Amino acid sequence: MAARVCPPRGRESSNTQRGFALLIVLWILVLLALLVTQLTAAGRVEARIAANLRSGAAAEAAADGAVYQALFHLLDGSARHWNIGGAPRQVRIANGVVLIRIRSEAGKVNPNTASEALLAALLRNVGADPQRAAAVAAAIINWRTRDLPPQLVVASTAEYRAAGREYGPPGAPFQSVDELGLVLGMTPELLERLIPHLSIYHDSNPDPAAADPIVLKAVTEAAGPDNGVVGWGNASASPVVSITAEAREADGSSFIRHAVIRIQPTADGRPYQILAWGAPAS
């Protein structure tokens, strides 16, 4: 019977060590592959984010530039002059287009100066029922007027607190049209329908030449003999315009800039004054 030959104990140990070393190398390669995959994926995400930020910044810059371009044409007395109103203008930019709208603020209702009758008529014409329209119009007057006679106070601080509000009527003018959302009885839906017809930058009654159909109808309804409405207003010698520039890049990114500007020389010699600079009215 042939004798069994066993490998030397040292060689068996060496083979085992090489096996462990190979296993460790394989695990390191797997971990490196996972690490490279993660780094690649993270790099792609960061590159995509950077590209989106760059594209968004380009759209914002294009919209801002378009506002100043529109302002330049409004001030230009040559044949290149742009008139207020009319159809939107489209301006091409490097990687897209900008749509520019220029509107007069003179055709809108100022919640700081409008009579209660005009406010109620406007509220009715944007969809409020007569009872709510009357209540909200009175609450607007209450909000903006300091030291109202007790018999004219329709919503006291206590009533605001009872409705879950931590404030009351300040007795001061509205600082923005969005502030009307704080008035007792105003709902987000009603405010959304109301805001396009409001402006705090035109103090007289709406100018019929610049007013939209809803404002025209509201003023006509409110123009009775006993409602305190004087009548139609006129465009100011120093017109206030709103310029909305909507930029769209070729990759689909977009940005909207809304500016309200008074065309009037300022103390520092500029021919205009920027009254508001931000997003479009809601």
Secondary structure by P-SEA (a helix, b strand, c coil): cbbbbbccaaaaaaaaaaaaaaaaaaaaaaaaaaaaaaaaaaaaaaaaaaaaaaaaaaaaaaaaaaaaaaaaaaaccccccccccccbbbbbcccbbbbbbbbbcccccccccccaaaaaaaaaaacccaaaaaaaaaaaaaaaccccccccccccaaaaaaaccccccccccccccccccccccccaaaaaacccccccccccccccccccaaaaaaaaaacccccccccccccccbbbbbbbbbbbcccccbbbbbbbbbcccccccccccccccccccc
